[in-house]
Amino acid sequence: MVTIHQDVNLYATILTAGQVVDHAIAPGRGAWLQVVRGGITLKGQPLTAGDGTGITDVAGLTLVSTATEAEVLLFDLAV
């Protein structure tokens, strides 16, 4: 079990090549996206294992796997 003393929802996914996943972000929230392994694109920008990015002021995200298998963590956070 992991305890996080923040207003956060943590999502984990493993995507196969070409798989797409969408995530809606509610008003007043942002996100931190961490690529654990493999590669994805986010808004046309490639991200690979070890890359992370902060996201604010958007209504949602669309992730597309560019690797045989990509593992991603998404932290949906209060801003």
C-alpha positions in Angstrom: 0.0 0.0 0.0 1.1 3.5 -0.8 0.0 6.5 1.2 0.1 9.9 -0.5 -0.9 12.9 1.6 -2.2 14.9 -1.4 -5.4 15.3 -3.4 -4.4 12.9 -6.1 -5.8 10.1 -8.2 -3.1 7.7 -9.5 -3.7 5.8 -12.7 -1.4 3.1 -14.2 -1.7 1.5 -17.6 0.2 -0.7 -20.0 -0.5 0.0 -23.6 0.3 -2.1 -26.7 1.6 -0.7 -29.9 -0.7 1.9 -31.4 -3.2 1.7 -28.5 -4.8 5.0 -27.5 -6.1 6.1 -24.1 -8.0 9.3 -23.2 -8.2 10.9 -19.8 -10.5 13.8 -18.9 -9.1 16.4 -16.5 -11.7 18.3 -14.4 -11.5 22.1 -13.9 -9.1 23.0 -11.1 -7.0 19.9 -11.7 -3.8 19.2 -13.5 -1.7 16.1 -14.1 1.8 14.7 -14.0 2.6 12.0 -16.6 5.5 9.6 -16.1 6.6 7.1 -18.7 7.9 4.0 -16.9 8.9 2.0 -20.0 8.4 2.1 -23.7 7.3 5.2 -25.5 4.2 7.3 -26.2 3.2 10.5 -27.9 1.3 13.3 -26.1 0.0 16.1 -28.3 2.4 14.9 -31.0 5.4 15.1 -28.7 7.3 11.8 -28.2 8.0 10.7 -24.6 10.2 7.7 -23.7 11.1 5.7 -20.6 12.1 8.1 -17.8 10.4 11.1 -19.3 7.8 13.0 -17.3 5.7 16.1 -17.9 3.4 18.4 -16.0 0.1 19.3 -17.6 -2.2 22.2 -16.6 -5.1 24.1 -18.3 -6.4 21.3 -20.5 -9.7 19.4 -20.4 -8.1 16.1 -21.3 -5.2 14.1 -22.6 -4.8 11.6 -25.4 -1.9 9.1 -25.1 -0.7 7.0 -28.0 1.7 4.1 -27.5 4.6 4.1 -29.9 6.3 1.0 -28.5 5.5 -2.7 -28.5 4.5 -2.1 -24.9 4.4 1.2 -22.9 3.8 1.6 -19.2 2.6 4.9 -18.0 1.7 6.5 -14.6 -0.7 9.4 -14.6 -1.1 11.5 -11.4 -4.4 13.6 -11.6 -3.7 16.4 -9.1 -5.4 19.4 -7.5 -3.7 22.6 -8.7 
